[in-house]
């Protein structure tokens, strides 16, 4: 009891101690929970339809998308490809979700049918890139595709000389086939949307008449520019009312931020140019003296590798290809500057020949325990084939199919580099006669190669190019950086920057609609770090000087000027307010001008009230398209509708409010152009018109409803 009494005497103290202990226990769990949540969030690149998108999963998709896109479009901008990848990823997720709810799928049979037809855009891209096109139709050829897949499976492990080439094309094909399935599913979904849109014979007749009924009119107008904006009284109530009327126009699916910035590009000084020119003069002399071309290109630090195989003009950018036909074999041109890619170039034309663009071939790879055994086996195979042996039967003895395959120049001519073994193979394929067999020693084993067919003879060039960027030296870079850093340090406010920028040779620019989904700040390459700063900064913050640009050759400083949360942009936004104000001013001008023309009964009376008259009138007005007035350089759809509703010989019943002015008119003539009414045709046109309007908004609505979160700027 004494103990209990003692405890009671310290009750308040004990409650505090126990409370702190419980708080520590709970807080520890909370901290661990928050820490776990933080780690999870730190690995999410975004979210769509409630699904968390992991960084690693998306990185794998992105890498594959970039690699495969660059095969078909080597010159494509990587930032644009990254945004294409994200949009494609989101669209596939959203369409797949919609399709699952509707029970839409793409069957294997539908895939086979599409590939057999060979007309789908994805398949045509495969045909153009890989040469898997039918020679007669130009369409994708499923047989060539199957032939390649069979050769891939047979050769990827047994033939190391061509494994790299097969692997690259195989990955490209797998990616494109997945894209084909995704596209077919999207087309099914769109077809379902289209089937929900209906027309009828009455509407079809209206569409027909709208296109075929033409009117000629006399026209008088009062231009909005005839009234001064300053004379129009606009109240806050007017602005708020117009904002509410137009509010849907200002809905934004994600947060938008605005910045002002200075961007400084580092460029080569004259001293840098002189040094580069001297280096390329040396390369030109080495070419002329007959030094090894591959060595000159490599030691000249060229942007382009020397492939050592004949290629078509398509392998080169136009600044190189445009010079080839005017060059003699053995000639050297340069150094010459190319403004299209800011480079200095030296070009040597080594050879020029008419060679096949497409070659059908088959191979047997022979590998022994050592070089001696390899040579013995290869010689035996070679002699057996020369003696009339069955190629495919002998190939099967070595665990290979010996099947025929096609190789086109486009499959290798844009490669960044080619191994010596592959260069040897490509050169032999270009020069061997039909049915000729060659025993070729390779780095690993021998290759027994036979050319089966040759097609499409074209001019091919063996060209060595030293292409160097005209860029700045370290000294020039440091000088430019020091000058800009000093400017920024001395101008730590937007007002100061805007006041003195031009004096120092800089320009303050503005980006009003910066979004995380863009992946970069629009117009600035490699600006993901800058984008991250924009969405972490507070209003009026000034960034440190950052490096950006596609070649990391630009300096950037930014000021965050505005933040627009997801939802509706406020009327306080400068752009929104300016737009709303112009709309109100136009409405009020229209009221004044309509009042001025109210009650007029003729063009002459309108002219007496100050209206301008289009002397020759306006001809061939239809309801199907808005009339364009050359005098005002603008379209007026309201005028087209009013004219269609007015009978021949009648004067307009009231002034028409347009985009550019107020109009009155008299209909001189109405007539129908030639054409036969087909109800089904024009019902289809009406549906197509609806579909075009729906297509512009449907995915945007799906995107908004998908509640997309884009955190790519934190990772990539």
C-alpha positions in Angstrom: 0.0 0.0 0.0 2.8 2.3 0.8 4.3 1.6 -2.6 1.0 2.4 -4.2 0.7 5.6 -2.3 4.1 6.6 -3.4 3.2 5.9 -7.0 0.0 8.0 -6.7 2.1 10.9 -5.3 4.1 10.9 -8.5 1.1 10.3 -10.8 1.5 13.4 -13.0 5.2 12.8 -13.4 4.6 9.1 -14.4 1.9 10.0 -16.9 4.3 12.4 -18.6 7.0 9.7 -18.7 4.6 7.0 -20.0 3.2 9.5 -22.6 6.7 10.4 -23.8 7.5 6.7 -24.1 4.3 6.0 -26.1 5.0 9.1 -28.3 8.5 7.8 -29.0 7.2 4.4 -29.9 4.5 5.9 -32.2 6.8 8.5 -33.6 9.3 5.8 -34.4 6.7 3.8 -36.3 5.6 7.0 -38.0 9.2 7.9 -38.9 9.8 4.4 -40.3 6.6 4.6 -42.3 7.5 8.0 -43.7 10.9 6.8 -44.5 9.5 3.8 -46.3 7.0 6.0 -48.2 9.8 8.4 -49.1 11.9 5.6 -50.5 9.0 4.4 -52.5 8.3 7.8 -53.9 12.0 8.3 -54.7 11.7 5.3 -57.0 8.5 6.4 -58.8 8.9 8.2 -62.1 5.2 8.9 -62.2 1.7 7.6 -61.9 -1.2 6.9 -64.3 -4.7 5.6 -63.5 -3.5 5.0 -59.9 -0.7 2.7 -61.1 2.8 3.6 -59.7 5.5 3.7 -62.5 8.8 2.5 -61.2 12.0 4.1 -62.4 13.7 0.9 -63.3 10.7 -0.4 -65.4 10.3 2.9 -67.2 14.1 3.2 -67.7 14.0 -0.2 -69.5 11.1 1.0 -71.7 12.8 4.3 -72.4 16.1 2.7 -73.4 14.4 0.3 -75.8 12.3 3.1 -77.3 15.3 5.4 -77.8 17.5 2.7 -79.3 14.9 1.5 -81.7 13.8 5.0 -82.8 17.3 5.9 -83.5 17.7 2.9 -85.9 14.9 4.4 -88.1 15.6 8.1 -87.4 19.4 8.4 -86.6 19.3 12.2 -86.6 16.3 12.5 -84.3 16.7 14.8 -81.3 17.0 12.6 -78.1 15.0 15.0 -76.0 12.1 14.7 -78.5 12.5 10.9 -78.5 12.3 10.9 -74.7 9.0 12.9 -74.8 7.7 10.6 -77.5 8.5 7.6 -75.3 6.6 9.1 -72.4 3.5 10.0 -74.5 3.5 6.6 -76.1 3.9 4.9 -72.7 0.9 6.9 -71.3 -1.3 6.4 -74.3 -0.7 2.6 -74.3 -1.6 2.5 -70.6 -4.7 4.6 -71.0 -6.0 2.8 -74.1 -5.2 -0.6 -72.6 -7.3 0.4 -69.5 -10.2 1.5 -71.7 -9.9 -1.6 -73.9 -9.9 -3.9 -70.8 -13.1 -2.3 -69.5 -14.7 -2.7 -73.0 -13.4 -6.2 -73.6 -11.3 -5.1 -76.6 -8.3 -7.2 -77.6 -6.0 -7.8 -80.6 -5.9 -11.5 -81.4 -2.9 -13.3 -82.9 -5.0 -13.9 -86.0 -5.5 -10.1 -86.5 -1.7 -9.6 -86.1 -1.1 -12.3 -88.8 -3.6 -10.6 -91.1 -2.0 -7.2 -90.6 1.5 -8.6 -91.3 0.3 -10.4 -94.3 -1.3 -7.3 -95.8 1.9 -5.3 -95.0 0.3 -1.8 -95.3 0.3 -0.7 -91.7 2.5 2.3 -91.0 4.6 0.4 -88.5 5.2 -2.4 -90.9 6.1 0.1 -93.7 8.7 1.5 -91.3 10.1 -2.0 -90.8 10.3 -2.5 -94.5 12.1 0.8 -95.1 14.6 0.3 -92.3 15.4 -3.4 -92.8 14.8 -3.9 -96.5 11.9 -6.4 -95.7 9.9 -4.9 -98.6 8.3 -6.7 -101.5 10.1 -5.7 -104.7 6.9 -5.4 -106.7 4.6 -3.7 -104.2 7.0 -1.9 -101.9 4.9 -3.2 -98.9 6.2 -5.1 -95.9 7.0 -8.7 -96.9 6.0 -11.2 -94.2 8.1 -13.9 -95.9 11.3 -11.9 -95.6 10.4 -11.2 -91.9 10.0 -15.0 -91.2 13.2 -15.7 -93.1 15.1 -13.2 -91.0 13.7 -14.6 -87.7 14.7 -18.2 -88.8 18.2 -17.0 -89.7 18.4 -15.1 -86.4 17.6 -18.2 -84.4 20.1 -20.3 -86.4 23.0 -17.9 -86.5 22.9 -15.8 -83.4 24.8 -18.4 -81.4 26.7 -20.2 -84.1 27.9 -17.3 -86.1 29.6 -14.6 -84.0 30.6 -12.5 -87.0 27.0 -11.6 -87.8 25.5 -12.0 -84.3 25.7 -8.3 -83.4 23.9 -7.3 -86.6 21.2 -9.9 -86.1 20.7 -9.0 -82.5 20.2 -5.3 -83.2 17.7 -5.9 -86.0 15.9 -8.6 -84.0 15.4 -6.2 -81.0 14.1 -3.6 -83.4 11.6 -6.0 -85.0 10.3 -7.2 -81.6 9.8 -3.6 -80.5 8.0 -2.7 -83.7 5.8 -5.8 -83.6 4.7 -4.8 -80.0 4.0 -1.3 -81.4 1.9 -2.8 -84.2 -0.3 -4.6 -81.6 -0.6 -1.4 -79.6 -1.6 0.6 -82.7 -4.2 -2.0 -83.8 -5.7 -1.8 -80.3 -5.9 2.0 -80.5 -7.5 1.7 -83.9 -10.1 -0.7 -82.5 -10.9 1.8 -79.7 -11.2 4.6 -82.2 -13.4 2.5 -84.4 -15.7 1.9 -81.5 -15.8 5.6 -80.8 -16.7 6.2 -84.4 -19.5 3.7 -84.3 -21.1 5.7 -81.5 -21.4 8.7 -83.8 -24.5 8.6 -85.9 -25.9 10.6 -88.8 -29.1 10.4 -90.8 -30.4 11.3 -94.3 -31.7 14.7 -93.1 -28.3 15.7 -91.8 -26.7 14.2 -94.9 -28.8 16.4 -97.1 -27.8 19.4 -94.9 -24.1 18.5 -95.4 -24.6 18.2 -99.1 -26.4 21.5 -99.4 -23.9 23.2 -97.2 -21.1 22.2 -99.7 -23.0 22.6 -102.9 -25.2 25.7 -102.3 -23.2 28.9 -103.2 -24.2 32.5 -102.6 -22.9 35.8 -104.1 -23.4 38.9 -102.0 -22.9 42.6 -101.7 -21.2 43.4 -98.4 -20.7 46.4 -96.2 -18.9 46.4 -92.9 -17.6 48.4 -89.9 -14.2 47.3 -88.8 -13.5 46.9 -85.1 -10.2 48.8 -85.7 -12.3 51.9 -86.5 -12.9 52.2 -82.7 -10.0 53.0 -80.3 -9.5 50.4 -77.5 -8.9 53.3 -75.1 -12.4 54.6 -75.7 -14.0 51.3 -74.5 -14.9 51.2 -70.8 -14.1 47.7 -69.4 -15.1 47.0 -65.8 -13.9 44.2 -63.4 -17.4 42.8 -63.6 -17.2 42.6 -67.4 -13.9 40.7 -67.1 -15.2 38.3 -64.4 -18.3 37.5 -66.4 -16.3 36.9 -69.6 -13.8 34.7 -67.6 -16.7 32.5 -66.3 -18.0 32.2 -69.9 -14.6 31.1 -71.3 -13.3 29.4 -68.2 -13.1 25.9 -69.8 -10.4 27.3 -72.1 -8.1 27.9 -69.2 -8.2 24.4 -67.7 -4.7 22.9 -67.3 -4.1 19.2 -66.6 -0.9 19.8 -64.6 1.0 22.6 -62.8 2.5 25.2 -65.1 5.3 27.6 -64.1 6.8 30.6 -65.8 10.4 31.9 -65.9 12.5 34.6 -67.4 16.0 33.6 -68.2 19.3 34.4 -69.9 20.9 31.8 -72.2 24.5 32.2 -73.3 25.9 29.9 -75.9 29.6 29.2 -75.9 31.1 29.6 -79.4 34.6 29.1 -80.8 36.9 32.1 -80.9 38.9 33.0 -84.0 41.9 31.4 -82.4 39.9 28.2 -81.9 38.9 28.2 -85.5 42.5 28.7 -86.7 43.7 25.8 -84.6 41.0 23.5 -85.9 41.7 24.5 -89.5 45.4 23.7 -89.1 44.6 20.2 -87.8 42.3 19.5 -90.7 44.8 20.8 -93.2 47.2 18.2 -91.8 44.5 15.5 -92.3 44.0 16.6 -95.9 47.7 16.3 -96.6 47.8 12.8 -95.1 44.9 11.7 -97.3 46.7 13.1 -100.4 50.0 11.3 -99.4 48.1 8.0 -99.4 48.2 7.3 -95.7 45.8 4.7 -94.3 42.4 6.3 -94.3 41.1 4.6 -91.2 44.2 5.8 -89.3 43.8 9.4 -90.5 40.1 9.5 -89.6 40.7 8.0 -86.2 43.7 10.2 -85.3 41.9 13.2 -86.8 39.2 12.7 -84.1 36.4 12.7 -86.7 32.8 12.6 -85.6 32.3 9.9 -88.3 34.1 6.6 -88.3 35.5 5.2 -91.5 33.5 2.1 -92.3 35.7 0.7 -95.0 32.8 -0.5 -97.1 31.0 1.0 -100.2 27.7 2.8 -99.3 25.1 4.9 -101.0 24.8 8.7 -100.6 22.1 8.1 -98.0 24.9 7.2 -95.5 26.0 10.8 -95.4 24.5 14.2 -94.5 23.8 16.4 -97.5 26.9 18.6 -96.9 29.0 15.5 -97.7 26.8 13.7 -100.2 26.2 16.7 -102.4 30.0 16.9 -103.2 30.5 13.2 -104.1 29.4 13.2 -107.8 31.6 16.2 -108.6 34.7 14.5 -107.1 37.2 12.3 -109.0 38.2 9.0 -107.5 41.2 9.7 -105.2 40.4 13.4 -104.9 40.5 15.2 -101.5 38.3 18.2 -100.7 38.8 20.5 -97.7 38.9 21.8 -95.1 35.4 23.0 -95.9 32.9 24.5 -93.4 29.4 23.2 -93.1 26.9 25.6 -91.6 24.2 23.0 -91.3 26.0 21.2 -88.5 28.7 23.7 -87.6 31.6 21.5 -88.6 34.8 21.6 -90.6 35.3 18.7 -93.0 37.9 17.0 -95.1 36.6 14.4 -97.7 38.4 11.8 -99.7 36.7 9.7 -102.4 38.5 6.4 -102.4 36.3 4.6 -104.9 33.0 4.8 -106.8 31.3 1.7 -108.3 28.0 0.4 -109.5 27.1 -2.4 -107.0 23.9 -4.2 -105.8 21.7 -2.5 -103.2 20.2 -5.9 -102.2 22.2 -9.2 -102.0 20.8 -12.6 -101.2 23.3 -14.9 -99.6 23.8 -17.9 -97.4 26.7 -18.8 -95.0 28.2 -21.7 -93.1 30.3 -20.8 -90.1 33.3 -23.2 -89.5 35.1 -23.2 -86.1 37.6 -25.8 -85.0 39.5 -26.4 -81.8 42.4 -24.4 -83.2 43.3 -22.4 -86.3 44.8 -25.4 -88.1 41.7 -27.5 -87.6 39.5 -24.6 -88.6 41.4 -24.2 -91.8 41.2 -27.9 -92.6 37.5 -28.1 -92.0 36.8 -24.9 -93.9 38.9 -26.0 -96.9 37.0 -29.3 -96.9 33.6 -27.6 -96.9 34.7 -25.2 -99.6 35.9 -28.0 -101.9 32.7 -30.0 -101.3 30.6 -27.0 -102.3 32.7 -26.3 -105.4 32.2 -30.0 -106.4 28.4 -29.5 -106.3 27.6 -30.4 -102.7 24.2 -29.5 -101.3 24.7 -26.2 -99.3 21.9 -26.7 -96.9 22.7 -30.4 -96.2 26.4 -29.5 -95.5 25.2 -26.6 -93.3 23.1 -29.0 -91.2 26.1 -31.1 -90.6 27.6 -28.1 -88.8 24.4 -27.4 -86.8 23.2 -24.5 -89.1 20.3 -24.1 -91.6 22.2 -22.6 -94.5 19.0 -20.7 -95.4 19.1 -17.8 -97.8 18.8 -14.3 -96.4 18.7 -10.8 -98.0 21.0 -7.9 -97.0 20.4 -4.3 -98.1 22.8 -1.5 -98.0 20.5 0.5 -95.7 21.0 -2.1 -93.0 24.6 -1.2 -92.4 25.5 2.0 -94.1 24.5 4.3 -91.2 26.3 2.3 -88.6 28.5 4.3 -86.2 31.2 1.7 -86.8 31.7 -1.7 -88.3 34.1 -4.5 -87.2 36.9 -5.6 -89.6 35.2 -9.0 -89.9 31.9 -7.4 -90.9 33.6 -5.0 -93.2 35.2 -8.0 -95.0 31.8 -9.8 -95.2 30.0 -6.7 -96.6 32.8 -6.0 -99.2 32.6 -9.7 -100.4 28.8 -9.5 -100.6 29.1 -6.4 -102.8 31.6 -7.9 -105.2 30.9 -11.6 -105.5 29.1 -12.8 -108.6 25.8 -14.8 -108.4 26.5 -18.4 -107.1 30.1 -17.6 -106.4 31.4 -19.2 -103.2 34.2 -17.7 -101.0 36.1 -19.2 -98.1 36.8 -16.2 -95.8 39.2 -16.4 -92.8 37.7 -14.4 -89.8 38.9 -13.5 -86.3 37.1 -16.5 -85.0 36.8 -19.3 -87.5 36.1 -19.2 -91.2 33.0 -18.2 -93.1 31.9 -20.0 -96.2 29.9 -17.4 -98.1 27.8 -17.8 -101.2 25.9 -15.0 -103.1 22.6 -16.3 -104.5 21.1 -13.2 -106.0 21.9 -9.5 -106.6 19.3 -6.8 -107.2 18.9 -3.0 -107.7 22.3 -1.9 -109.0 23.2 1.5 -107.5 26.2 3.8 -107.3 28.2 3.2 -104.1 31.0 5.3 -102.7 33.9 4.4 -100.5 34.5 7.7 -98.6 36.7 8.7 -95.7 35.6 11.9 -93.9 37.2 13.8 -91.1 34.3 15.8 -89.6 35.0 18.0 -86.6 32.8 20.3 -84.6 33.8 24.0 -84.7 33.8 24.3 -81.0 35.4 26.4 -78.3 38.7 25.7 -76.4 38.9 25.4 -72.6 40.4 28.9 -72.5 37.5 30.3 -74.5 35.0 28.4 -72.3 36.5 29.8 -69.2 36.5 33.4 -70.5 32.8 33.2 -71.4 31.9 31.6 -68.1 33.8 34.1 -66.0 32.1 37.0 -67.8 28.6 35.6 -67.4 29.2 34.6 -63.7 30.4 38.1 -63.0 27.2 39.6 -64.6 24.9 37.3 -62.6 26.7 38.0 -59.4 26.2 41.7 -59.9 22.6 41.5 -60.9 20.7 39.6 -58.2 17.2 40.7 -59.2 15.1 40.4 -62.4 14.8 44.1 -62.7 18.6 44.6 -62.6 19.1 41.8 -65.2 16.4 43.3 -67.6 18.0 46.8 -67.2 21.6 45.9 -68.0 21.4 42.6 -70.0 21.7 44.2 -73.4 24.6 46.4 -72.4 26.6 43.2 -71.7 25.5 41.5 -74.9 22.8 39.3 -73.2 19.0 39.0 -73.8 16.3 38.3 -71.2 13.9 35.7 -72.6 10.7 34.2 -71.3 9.1 30.8 -71.0 5.5 31.1 -69.8 4.2 27.5 -70.0 6.9 25.2 -68.4 5.6 21.8 -67.5 7.3 18.7 -66.0 5.8 16.6 -68.8 7.9 18.4 -71.3 11.0 16.8 -69.8 13.0 19.9 -70.5 12.5 23.6 -70.6 11.2 24.3 -74.1 13.9 25.4 -76.5 16.7 24.5 -74.2 18.5 21.1 -74.7 19.7 19.1 -71.7 17.8 21.3 -69.3 16.4 18.6 -67.0 18.4 19.9 -64.0 17.1 23.4 -64.8 13.5 22.0 -65.0 14.0 20.3 -61.6 15.1 23.7 -60.2 12.0 25.4 -61.7 9.6 23.1 -59.9 11.4 23.3 -56.5 11.9 27.1 -56.5 9.7 29.7 -55.0 8.4 32.7 -56.9 11.1 35.4 -57.6 13.9 32.9 -56.8 17.1 33.3 -58.9 19.0 30.1 -60.0 22.7 29.5 -59.9 24.4 29.5 -63.3 23.7 26.1 -64.9 25.3 24.2 -67.8 22.8 23.0 -70.5 22.5 22.7 -74.3 22.6 19.6 -76.5 26.4 19.7 -76.2 26.5 21.2 -72.7 27.8 24.3 -74.4 25.2 26.8 -73.0 25.0 28.7 -69.7 21.7 29.4 -68.1 20.3 31.6 -65.3 16.6 31.7 -64.5 14.1 33.7 -62.4 10.9 32.0 -61.4 8.2 34.5 -62.2 4.9 32.7 -61.8 3.2 29.5 -60.5 -0.1 28.2 -61.9 -1.4 25.2 -60.0 -3.2 22.3 -61.7 -6.9 23.2 -62.5 -8.0 26.5 -63.9 -5.6 29.4 -64.7 -6.6 32.4 -62.7 -7.9 35.6 -64.3 -5.0 37.3 -62.6 -2.7 35.6 -65.0 -1.4 38.2 -67.4 -2.1 36.2 -70.6 -5.5 35.1 -69.4 -6.5 38.7 -68.5 -5.2 40.1 -71.8 -7.2 37.5 -73.7 -10.4 38.2 -71.7 -9.9 41.9 -72.0 -9.7 41.7 -75.8 -12.8 39.5 -75.9 -14.7 42.1 -73.8 -13.4 45.0 -75.9 -14.5 43.2 -79.1 -18.0 42.5 -77.6 -18.4 46.2 -76.6 -17.2 47.4 -80.0 -19.6 45.1 -81.7 -22.5 46.5 -79.5 -21.6 50.0 -80.6 -21.2 49.1 -84.3 -24.4 47.0 -84.3 -26.3 50.0 -82.8 -24.9 52.2 -85.6 -26.1 49.8 -88.4 -29.4 48.7 -86.8 -32.3 49.4 -89.1 -30.4 50.0 -92.3 -32.2 48.5 -95.4 -29.5 48.8 -98.1 -25.8 48.8 -98.8 -26.0 52.5 -99.7 -27.6 53.4 -96.4 -24.9 51.4 -94.5 -22.3 53.3 -96.5 -23.9 56.6 -95.5 -23.4 55.6 -91.8 -19.6 55.1 -92.4 -19.6 51.4 -93.5 -17.0 50.3 -96.0 -18.2 48.5 -99.1 -16.4 45.6 -100.9 -17.0 46.9 -104.4 -16.9 43.6 -106.3 -18.9 41.8 -103.6 -18.0 38.4 -102.2 -18.6 35.3 -104.3 -19.1 31.5 -103.8 -20.0 31.6 -100.1 -20.9 28.2 -98.7 -22.0 27.0 -95.3 -19.4 24.3 -95.4 -16.5 26.6 -94.9 -16.1 30.1 -93.3 -15.9 33.0 -95.7 -12.4 34.6 -95.9 -12.4 38.4 -96.3 -9.2 39.6 -98.0 -9.8 43.2 -96.9 -9.7 42.2 -93.2 -7.4 39.2 -93.6 -9.7 37.0 -91.6 -12.3 34.2 -91.6 -15.9 34.9 -90.7 -18.0 31.8 -90.0 -20.9 33.7 -88.6 -21.2 35.5 -91.9 -21.4 32.2 -93.8 -24.2 31.1 -91.6 -26.2 34.3 -91.9 -25.8 34.3 -95.7 -27.1 30.7 -95.9 -30.2 31.6 -93.9 -31.0 34.6 -96.2 -33.1 34.2 -99.3 -31.9 35.4 -102.8 -32.6 39.1 -103.3 -33.1 39.8 -99.6 -31.1 42.2 -97.4 -29.7 40.9 -94.1 -32.3 41.1 -91.3 -29.9 42.4 -88.8 -26.1 43.2 -88.5 -23.9 40.2 -88.1 -21.2 40.2 -85.4 -18.0 38.7 -86.7 -14.4 38.2 -85.5 -13.1 41.3 -87.3 -16.1 43.5 -87.6 -19.9 43.9 -88.0 -21.5 43.2 -91.4 -24.6 43.8 -93.4 -25.2 42.3 -96.8 -27.6 41.7 -99.7 -27.8 38.3 -101.4 -27.5 38.8 -105.2 -27.6 35.1 -106.2 -27.9 31.6 -104.9 -27.1 28.6 -107.0 -26.2 24.9 -106.7 -22.9 23.5 -108.1 -22.8 20.2 -109.9 -23.0 17.1 -107.8 -25.3 14.1 -107.1 -26.7 13.6 -103.6 -25.6 10.3 -102.1 -27.2 9.9 -98.6 -24.7 7.3 -97.4 -21.7 9.3 -98.6 -22.7 12.5 -96.9 -23.8 10.7 -93.7 -20.2 9.3 -93.6 -18.8 12.8 -94.1 -20.9 14.1 -91.2 -19.6 11.3 -89.0 -16.1 11.9 -90.1 -16.4 15.6 -89.2 -17.6 14.7 -85.7 -14.8 12.2 -85.4 -12.2 14.7 -86.2 -13.5 17.0 -83.5 -13.8 14.1 -81.0 -10.3 12.9 -81.9 -8.8 16.2 -80.8 -10.5 16.1 -77.4 -11.0 12.4 -76.5 -7.5 11.5 -75.5 -7.1 14.8 -73.7 -10.1 14.0 -71.7 -8.8 10.5 -71.0 -5.5 11.9 -70.0 -7.1 14.3 -67.5 -9.2 11.6 -66.1 -6.1 9.3 -65.8 -4.7 11.7 -63.2 -1.2 11.5 -64.6 1.7 12.4 -62.3 5.0 13.1 -64.2 8.2 13.0 -62.1 10.6 12.3 -64.9 12.4 15.5 -64.3 13.6 14.1 -61.0 15.4 11.2 -62.6 16.2 11.7 -66.3 
